[in-house]
Amino acid sequence: MLMSKAVDELAAITPGKQAIAMESFSKALRQIPTILADNGGYDSADLVSKLKAAHYENKKTSGLDMYNGLVADVKELGITESFKLKRQVLLSSAEAAEMILRVDDILRAAPRRRGNY
């Protein structure tokens, strides 16, 4: 959610079509806690809206407590994330999205005519 907020803030001051792409990326980042909450059997709409509100109140260490179904201070819970891991996840996700877009372009290409070699 913290990364989503940072991308949203940058998109707000970015002109042109880049801002639209940035907003979509921010939305995709917000899907991560939504999926986690859904998989945990919690009301993701409620939890994610509370998490987003906490981050916009500058509570940068807020996250999902999946044991209790609450938004909590993950630093107090002893939860940390490695920067290298998070960086690699983002790079891998971007590469996968790019690969999907390339395949989509190939599938849209006009079919070849048979017999005209």
RAWO-V821187 format. One record per pair of residues at least 6 apart in sequence whose ideal C-beta (glycine too) atoms are under 7 Angstrom apart, sorted by the first residue. I is the first residue (numbers start at 0). J is the second residue. If there is no record, write none. Layout:
i: (I & I)
j: (J & J)
This chain:
i: (0 & 0 & 0 & 0 & 0 & 1 & 1 & 2 & 3 & 3 & 3 & 4 & 4 & 6 & 6 & 6 & 6 & 7 & 9 & 10 & 10 & 10 & 10 & 13 & 29 & 32 & 32 & 32 & 33 & 33 & 35 & 35 & 36 & 36 & 36 & 36 & 37 & 39 & 41 & 46 & 46 & 46 & 49 & 50 & 50 & 50 & 53 & 53 & 54 & 60 & 60 & 60 & 61 & 61 & 62 & 62 & 62 & 63 & 64 & 64)
j: (29 & 32 & 50 & 51 & 54 & 54 & 59 & 28 & 25 & 28 & 29 & 54 & 55 & 21 & 24 & 25 & 28 & 25 & 21 & 18 & 21 & 22 & 25 & 21 & 47 & 47 & 50 & 63 & 43 & 47 & 63 & 65 & 43 & 46 & 47 & 63 & 43 & 65 & 68 & 63 & 68 & 70 & 70 & 61 & 63 & 70 & 61 & 70 & 61 & 72 & 73 & 74 & 70 & 72 & 71 & 73 & 78 & 70 & 71 & 76)
